[in-house]
């Protein structure tokens, strides 16, 4: 199984564009492919922009799809502070602005859903529409710092390596 660091270093598909957007000396990684109406994907806590790979592939036949790594996620920088909702909104606005996106659809999951919802509430003319999946009420700073989050994810991955797949499947099904 790949380490946490190696998951983020895996090659992106050849037809994807990658780059960074800078805000307040922080670099945010983004991934993009396809043409047409823009859709921006904002991931949840503990994920990264690459978690959307299958959805990006499906949507990119008809849309320009952009996924980005939020601060302290994936290949984006992890500053000591700046994890409040206002900063996350500014980061998303910067991605939209720097990539020259005109009225994108914003699609967010969990933390990302909160980010896109607040972004649209503050600047309704910025977006064409929203898709919210399992929005989380993350209004302030997260309870843990980026290094603690990284340690937790690493521990979870180590535990998963020794888990019995059948037991994990039962845990997440109605078969218990």
NORHU-V621486 format. One line per field, one symbol per residue. phi: phi as a letter, one per 40 degrees, with the letter a starting at -180 (. if undefined). burial: I if it has 16 or more other ideal C-beta (glycine too) atoms within 10 Angstrom, else O. Layout:
phi->???
burial->???
//
This chain:
phi->.ccdccdccdccddcccbabbbafgbcbcbbaagbhdcbbbbccdgbadcccdccdcccccbbcbbbbccdgbfcccbccahbcccccccccdcdccccgcbfccbbbbfdcccccccdcccbcccbcabbbbfcbcccbcccbcdccccccccccccccccccdccccccbbccc
burial->OOOOOOOIOOOOOOOIOOOOIOIOOIOIIIIIIIOOIIIIIIIIIOIIIIIIOOOIOOIIOOIIIIIIIIIIIIIIIOOOOIIOIOIIIIIIOIIIOOIOIOOIIIIIIIIIIIIIIIIIOOOOOIIOOIOIOOIOOIOOOOOOOIOOIIOOOOOOOOOOOOOOOOOOOOOOOOOO
//
